[in-house]
Amino acid sequence: MKNSDSKHGGPDRGQGRKPLDPQSATVSFPVKMSIEQREKLKRLGGATWVRKKIDVAKEPTHE
């Protein structure tokens, strides 16, 4: 039996993961990789590490 006064679960406001930056929209981008690559990515810092690498990477030049 579920208690209706419970603070757990349900479709209340504020549920779910909070945005990284409330001013910017975010998207998911699935990437295929090997199990070994996934484990290394976790050790490197996961999504936070990837976002930092993207932010500091230079744009390619087109000739």
Buried (B, 14 or more C-beta within 10 A) or exposed (E): EEEEEEEEEEEEEEEEEEEEEEEEEEEEEEEEEEEEEEEEBEEEEEEEEBEEEEEEEEEEEEE
